[in-house]
């Protein structure tokens, strides 16, 4: 199934950034801030770091704690860590699971795709957004 990335980015309003860092110089934070500046409601997910707010972005311990619908789950985790988030992705039912540039796990995302969630792997959401807009 081919995803129309531009249509997805135009129709989406909320993005959860899984693996957001507390450090503003990290790529996950730079891209989250870019998305905020471009009109998206962005929330973070990071169970491994104890911070509650990043540039006005509320950070949750898990996807299932987010109290509203998420359109895109954008992931900054190692490819081998992707299986650990799959159950939560299935539970929150986003339009898309988007794995950032350099992240790919065909086996883990297969079940998400089968449940009707679009999957994008190994692409930077910031680069794709700049192309589409």
Residue pairs with C-beta under 8 A, 6 or more apart in sequence:
1 113
1 118
3 96
3 118
3 119
3 120
5 120
5 123
5 128
5 132
6 128
6 131
6 132
8 72
8 95
8 96
8 118
8 120
9 125
9 128
9 129
9 132
9 133
10 132
11 71
11 95
12 40
12 71
12 72
12 95
12 96
13 40
13 41
13 71
14 40
14 41
14 42
14 43
14 68
14 69
14 70
14 71
14 72
15 35
15 40
15 41
15 42
15 43
15 70
15 71
15 72
15 73
15 74
15 125
16 42
16 43
16 44
16 45
16 63
16 66
16 70
16 72
16 73
16 74
16 92
16 94
17 28
17 31
17 32
17 35
17 42
17 43
17 44
17 45
17 57
17 74
17 76
18 44
18 45
18 46
18 63
18 73
18 74
18 75
18 76
18 77
18 85
19 28
19 45
19 46
19 75
19 76
19 77
20 28
20 29
20 32
20 44
20 45
20 46
20 54
20 57
20 59
20 76
21 28
21 29
21 46
21 49
21 54
21 76
22 29
22 46
22 49
22 51
22 54
23 29
24 30
24 33
24 54
24 55
27 76
27 100
28 76
29 54
29 55
31 74
31 76
31 100
31 124
31 125
31 126
32 42
32 44
32 54
32 55
32 57
33 55
33 57
34 126
34 129
35 42
35 74
35 125
35 126
35 129
36 42
36 55
36 56
36 57
38 129
38 133
42 57
43 57
43 58
43 59
43 60
43 66
43 70
44 54
44 57
44 58
44 59
44 60
45 59
45 60
45 61
45 62
45 63
45 66
46 59
46 61
47 61
47 62
49 59
51 59
52 58
52 59
53 59
60 66
62 88
63 70
63 73
63 85
63 88
63 89
63 91
63 92
64 88
64 91
64 92
66 92
69 92
69 94
70 92
70 94
71 94
71 95
71 96
72 94
72 95
72 96
72 97
72 98
72 125
73 85
73 89
73 92
73 94
73 96
73 97
73 98
74 98
74 100
74 125
75 82
75 85
75 97
75 98
75 99
75 100
75 103
76 100
76 103
77 84
77 85
77 103
78 103
79 99
79 102
79 103
79 104
79 105
80 105
82 99
82 103
82 105
82 108
82 109
83 105
83 107
83 108
86 108
86 109
86 111
86 112
89 97
89 112
89 117
90 111
90 112
90 115
90 117
93 115
93 116
93 117
94 117
95 117
95 118
96 117
96 118
96 119
96 120
97 109
97 112
97 117
97 118
97 119
97 120
98 119
98 120
98 123
98 125
99 105
99 109
99 119
99 120
99 121
99 122
99 123
100 122
100 123
100 124
100 125
101 122
101 123
101 124
101 127
102 122
103 121
103 122
104 121
104 122
105 121
106 121
109 119
109 121
112 119
113 119
